[in-house]
Amino acid sequence: MKTYILTLLSVLPLFALAQRGSYVLKLSSVDIEGESKGTIKIDSVKPSKIVFYKSNYTDSLIDIVFTDNGQSIPFELTNKAEKNIKVNWNEACYIDFSNTKGKIMHVGVEYIIRSGDYPPTSIAGGSKISDFATPTDNVFYSLGYYGGWRTKHLLPYSNPNGAKTLVGKRVKLLLPIQNDGKQLDYVFTFDIVFSPVVN
């Protein structure tokens, strides 16, 4: 009996390690010119068997909502000001979990010109846009019969053995917002968390 209990106890950690799930992003902080001025609200959503996080940030100028992550970071950006604001895509960037900085592309940019310059997106006062931030380094062309443009996921799937090696690491998204002749560099920092499969 003692041997059975010891065997069971030695096997239990393996089941814990092998827990199925996926890495997801959760907004943890927002800095503008080195300061944090707005408020963050996090809601959990479960569109499938994985819980994702709907992250909302708001201040006196913008309201932005980030939803589930995959190949891109989707967001909805609202201009709370009366005057137009602009997103300066040419200075926007993504910093991955290994601290590598890279250019991002967004909706409407053709894959073939992803490394070029993009015009800014203007958002009228009181209106909003829906867009995606996709690292250009993750976009590639695959040759062959089933070839074509492909986009790698922002985060790898969790290891087959369940080791959650990315938990505790972070990624960042820099969105430069031009308002009334001044540019504000919004740095959105996301924690990488492990979301287990929920039946």
N, C-alpha and C positions, 0 to 999 in steps of 0.2 A: 504493500500500500504506500509506504514511504517513497519507494522508487517511482511509483506512478505519479505521485504528487510532484516530485522533483522534476520528472520528465515533462509534466504539464506546465510547470512554472518556467522551464527553460524554453518551451515552444511558444508560450503566450507572447513574449516580446517580438517573435517573428511575425505573428499575426498583426501586431500593432504596427510594425514597420511596413508590412505589406498592404496597409490600408489604401484602398483605391481612392483617387481623387485627382485634383488638378490645381495648378498654381493660378491664382487670380490677383488682381491689383486692387488696392484699397487706398484712397487718398488720405495722406497723413498730415501734410502741411502745404501751405502756399506762401511764397515769399515774393514781394514786389519791392525791388530795389533794396533788398536786405531786410525788409520789414514784413510783418504779418498783420494785416489790417481787417480782413473779413472774417466770416464764420464758415465752418465746414459742418455739413450734415451728412451722415452715412446711413443708408438703408440697405438691408439685405434683400435680394430678390432671388427667386428660384424658378427660372424658366425651364429648367430640366432637372436632372438629378444632382446638379452642382449648384451651390449657393454662390451667386456673384454679388458684387457691391455696387450700388448706385450712389455715386459720390457727388455731392452738391457743394459748390463754393459760391458765396455771394459777398459783394461789397458795394460801395456807393456807385461804382461804374458798371460792373458786369455781374451777371449770374451765369454760372456754367455748370452743366450736369454731365458727368462721365458715366458711361454704362459699361457693360461687360466687355472684356478684352479678348482679342483673338489675334488676328493678324495686324490689327490697328487699335488705336485708342479712339473710340467714337465719343463725340461730345455734341452738346447743344449749347450755343453761346448766345446770351441775350444782352443787348446794349440797353442799360438802364438810364443812360444819359439822354439829353434832348438832341445833342449834335451827333453827327456820324462818328463812328470809330472805325479803325482799320486793323486787320490782322496782317502783320508784316511777315509773310511766309519765308522770305529769304533769310531772315535771321532766327527763325524758329528752329528748334532742334530737339532731338531725343537722346537721353543719356541712359544707356542700358545698365543691367545689373553688374557688369564688369567695369563700369565707369567709362565706357567708350561712347564718345559723342558723335552724332551723325545728323545729317540733313533729314528733314521729313518732307513728304509730299502729302497732298490732300485731295479731296474730291475734285474731279475735273481735270487733273493733271494726267497727261498721257504717260504711260510707263516709259516710252522711248525717250522722253525729254525730262525724266525725273531729276536729272542732275543739273538742269538749267535754272534760270531765274523765273520766279512766279510773280505775277502782279498781286498786290495786296487785295484782300477781300474787304469791301466796305459794308458796314452794318449800320443801317439808318437808326436814328434814335427810337427806342421803344420796340425795335424788331429783333429777330433772332435768326441764326443760321444753324443748320445741322451739318456736321463735317466729320472727317476721320483724319487722325494724324498717323501716318504710316512711315516708318523709317525706310529711306530709300535703299539702305544697305541690305534690307531684307527682301528686296524685289529683284528677281532674276528671270532670265529666259531659259526655258528648258527645251533642248533639242529632241528630235525623235518624232515618232508617229503620233504620240499623245502630247507633244510638246506645246509650248506656249508660255505666256507670262505666269509666273508663280510668286507667291508671297509667303515667306516663312512666318511662323508664329512669333509673337513678341517673347513669349516664355515657352520653354520646352515643357513637354509633358513630364510629370513626376517620374522619377526613375522606376523601372520595373520592380526593383526590390523595395520600393516605397521610401527610400531615403529622401528626406525633404531638404536637400542641400541649398535651395534658394530661399528658404524661409528666413526672414530677417534682413534680406537684401532689399535694395530699393532701385527704382527707376525714376527718371525725371523727364518732364515735358516742359520746354520753354516756349511760351507763346508771347511774342512782343505785340502789345496793343498800343496803337497810336491814337492819342486823344488830345484834341485841341492843340496840335503842334508839338506835343510831347510824347515820347515813347516810354511806356511802362513795360518792363520785362517781368512777366508773370512766370514764376517757376513752380510748377505743380509736382510735388513729390509723392510717389506712391509706394507703399509697403507691399512686398510680395508675401502673400499668405497662402497657406495650403487649405483648400476646400475639399473635404471628403465627400464621397458619393453618399447621397441621402436617399434612401428608398421611400 
